[in-house]
Amino acid sequence: MAMNYNKLWKLLIDRGLLKKDLREMTGISTNALAKMGKGGDVSTEVLRKICTALDVKLEDIVEIVPDEYK
């Protein structure tokens, strides 16, 4: 299973925010943002901080998708 953060990136665009703005609002590291940009796993603490800062639910920013079979 893989993480997909497309909902988060769209939400940022809709609100006129940059990833830099998100990092400043939440205090998360650039490393965590980079992992998310690559669809990687981040801690629930990072996800909680994002949800709190943006006043959204977890399902509004991330979804778990099956790995593609090769």
N, C-alpha and C positions, 0 to 999 in steps of 0.2 A: 504494500500500500504506500502511496505517496501523498504528500501534503500539497495542496493547491491553494495559493493565496491570491488568486485572481480577483476574488471578491474584495479583498482589502485594497489592492491596487486601484480598482475601479472606484471604491469608496473615497480614496484619497483624491483621485481626479475630480470626482463629483463635488468634493468639498474644497477644491482648489488648494490642496496641500501637497507638499513634496515629501519624499522619504525623510529628508533632513528635518522637516517640521515634525514628523511623527517621532523621530528619534529624540528631538528636544522636548516634546510633549510628554513622552513616556519614560525617558531616561534609559532606554534600551541601548545596547551597544551597536556599533556599526557592524560588528561581526554577526550579531543576531539578524540584523537586516539583510546582510549578505547571504546568510543561510536561507532566509525566507525567499530571497530573490531567486535562489536556485531550487526552491521547492523542498528545502531540507527541514529537518526537525528542529524545533526550538522548545524551550521549557514552557510549562504551563504558566509560570510567572510572567514570562514575556507576553504570552497571549492575554493574560489577565490585565496586564498594564495597558495593552493596546485597547482592549474592550472598555476598560474604565475611562481612558483618555478620550475615546471616540464615542462613548456612551452607546455601545452596541453589544449584541450577543455574540458568542463565539461562532455560531453558524453564519453570522453576517460577514465574517472575515476569512474563514478557512473552511475547506472541505477536504475530506480524505477520499482519494480516488484509487481504484485498483491499478496496479502496475500493468503496463502493456505487455502482452505475451509476445515473445520473439521467436 
